[in-house]
Amino acid sequence: RIAGRCTVFAKSDMIHLQQKGTPDYEIVAGLCLAVARNFVSNLGQGKKWEKPISFQGGVAANIGVVKAFEKLLNLKPGELIIPKYFASMGAIGSVLNLT
């Protein structure tokens, strides 16, 4: 388990896992899960997750983080939607807000 709140602790956890001989792909998967856990516990705390969930922003391009969210939230196929223009959704919303 990699710490997700502090990058110093996360780095320390990853170095320790490398020294133990943990494969890189497992370390990266652990880091992706830490990112998802951090989001859910901090920003999603006390919130009801209604499905489908729209995953927006640049991190939606990271398939490891996508899989981590699906695992953490026990989502079935199709319950986590990544819009075609996921990376630009914030900008699109800002422009629509101006009009």
N, C-alpha and C positions, 0 to 999 in steps of 0.2 A: 504494500500500500504506500503510495507516494503522497506526501503532504501537498495540499492544493492551495492553502492560504498564503504561504510564504515561499518565494522562489528560492531563498537560501536553504530552507528545509527541504524543498523539493529536490534541489541540486544535490544536497547531502544524501537524501534517500536514493537518488539515482546512482550516485557514485558507489554507495554501499552495495546496491544491487549488482552493479557491474563487477565489483570486487568479488562478489559471491558467484559470479559466472552466469548470472541471469541473462538469457538471450535479449538482444536489443529490442526485438519486436515486442517482448513482454514488458520491457521498461517503457517503451513508447505507448503501449496500450494502457499501462498504469497511469502514465501522465495524462492521457486523454480522459481517462476515468476521473482523475483528480480535478481536471478542468470542469467536467460535467457536475461532479459532486459539489464543487465550490459554488457553481451557479445555482444549483437546486437548493443548497442549504442557505445561501445568502440572499439571492434575489427572488427565489421561489418559495421562501419560507412562509408557511401558513397559507399559501395560495392553492386554490383548486385548479388542477391541470385538466382542462377540458380538451377533448380530442375532436378533431385533429389539431396538432400543434404545428404552427408555422415556425420554421427555424431560419432566421435571417441573419445577414451580416457575413463578413468575410470568413469567419471560422466555419460557416456551413460548408465550405469547400473541403474541409478536413474530414475525410471519411472516418478516421479514427474517432474523432469527437462525435460525429453523427452516430456511430455505432455505440459509443459510450452512453449517450443520451437515451438511445433506444433501450439499452440494457438497464440502465439506472431507473428509468421510468416505466419499465415493463411494457414497452410499446409493441404493438403488432404491426406487420407490414401495412404501410399507408397511413399510419397514425402520426408520423412525423413528416411533414411536408416541407420540401425545400423549393421555394419559388424559383422560377427561371432566372429572375434578376435579383437573386438573394443578396448579392454584394452591393446593390444599389438601392435597396428598399428604403433605407434611411433618407437618402437624397430624394427619392421619389416622394416620400411622405412630406418632406420639407417643402418641396415645390408645390405639392397639392395644398398644403397648408397656407401658402402665400396667395393662391388664386381664389 
